[in-house]
Amino acid sequence: MPAKTDPRDVSGASRYYYRRALSARDLLPAIGAGVAVGLAAFYVVRVMLEREPLVPDGKASAGGRPPRQRDRQSPTHARGG
């Protein structure tokens, strides 16, 4: 029975990798892309939070929305000046 051999190639093990220091000019495209994605996500979330529901949730009366607080004032209060 033959001995198990190492399937890895040994000839490519001598490659040398290094990381160079990035300047601010090199980072500007990445920073710009991050800001653009952040603004787009903020806009989408804001639109989703401000939209009206298509189906009422049942809390309102059958006639529509309940009156606002300022519409519930007694008729004795005069509006205007």
Backbone torsions as a table, in degrees:
resi	resn	phi	psi	omega
1	MET	NA	130.1	-178.1
2	PRO	-74.4	152.5	178.6
3	ALA	-74.4	151.5	178.6
4	LYS	-71.0	133.8	178.9
5	THR	-105.7	156.6	178.4
6	ASP	-78.7	119.1	-176.7
7	PRO	-76.4	-8.6	-178.5
8	ARG	-75.4	146.6	177.4
9	ASP	-84.4	123.7	-176.6
10	VAL	-85.3	-19.7	-174.8
11	SER	-68.6	-26.3	-177.9
12	GLY	-91.8	9.3	-175.4
13	ALA	-80.7	-7.0	-175.3
14	SER	-95.9	13.5	178.3
15	ARG	-72.5	145.7	-178.1
16	TYR	-118.2	124.3	177.7
17	TYR	-113.9	144.8	176.9
18	TYR	-141.9	155.9	176.0
19	ARG	-108.0	129.4	177.4
20	ARG	-92.6	156.5	178.5
21	ALA	-75.4	134.3	-179.2
22	LEU	-94.2	137.0	176.7
23	SER	-89.9	173.2	179.3
24	ALA	-63.4	-33.5	179.3
25	ARG	-66.0	-34.7	177.6
26	ASP	-71.9	-27.2	-177.6
27	LEU	-87.9	-14.6	-176.3
28	LEU	-57.2	-44.8	178.5
29	PRO	-61.1	-39.2	179.2
30	ALA	-68.4	-39.6	178.3
31	ILE	-65.6	-43.0	178.2
32	GLY	-62.2	-42.0	178.1
33	ALA	-64.8	-40.0	178.4
34	GLY	-64.3	-41.4	178.0
35	VAL	-65.5	-42.5	-179.9
36	ALA	-63.4	-42.8	178.7
37	VAL	-66.7	-39.2	178.1
38	GLY	-64.2	-42.7	177.7
39	LEU	-66.2	-39.5	178.1
40	ALA	-64.3	-42.1	178.5
41	ALA	-65.5	-40.9	177.6
42	PHE	-61.0	-43.7	-179.5
43	TYR	-63.8	-44.7	-178.2
44	VAL	-64.1	-43.2	179.6
45	VAL	-65.8	-40.1	179.4
46	ARG	-64.0	-42.2	178.3
47	VAL	-64.9	-41.3	-179.6
48	MET	-65.5	-35.2	180.0
49	LEU	-76.1	-27.9	-175.7
50	GLU	-91.9	-8.0	-175.2
51	ARG	-75.4	153.4	177.1
52	GLU	-82.3	142.5	177.1
53	PRO	-69.7	143.9	-179.9
54	LEU	-75.2	-31.6	179.5
55	VAL	-116.2	126.2	179.0
56	PRO	-63.7	149.8	-175.4
57	ASP	-85.9	1.9	175.7
58	GLY	91.7	-7.9	-179.8
59	LYS	-75.7	-30.2	-178.9
60	ALA	-80.9	158.8	178.4
61	SER	-70.4	169.1	-177.1
62	ALA	-67.1	-22.1	-177.9
63	GLY	-80.9	-4.3	-178.9
64	GLY	128.6	-150.2	-179.0
65	ARG	-74.0	150.2	173.1
66	PRO	-70.3	153.3	-179.0
67	PRO	-64.2	149.9	178.2
68	ARG	-72.2	165.8	-175.4
69	GLN	-60.4	-41.2	-176.7
70	ARG	-72.0	-19.5	177.4
71	ASP	-81.8	-12.1	-177.3
72	ARG	-90.6	10.7	-178.8
73	GLN	-69.7	153.1	179.2
74	SER	-69.4	151.8	-177.3
75	PRO	-67.9	-9.4	-179.2
76	THR	-76.2	-21.4	179.1
77	HIS	-77.2	128.2	178.8
78	ALA	-89.0	132.4	176.2
79	ARG	-87.0	151.0	178.4
80	GLY	100.5	-157.6	-173.8
81	GLY	-106.8	NA	NA
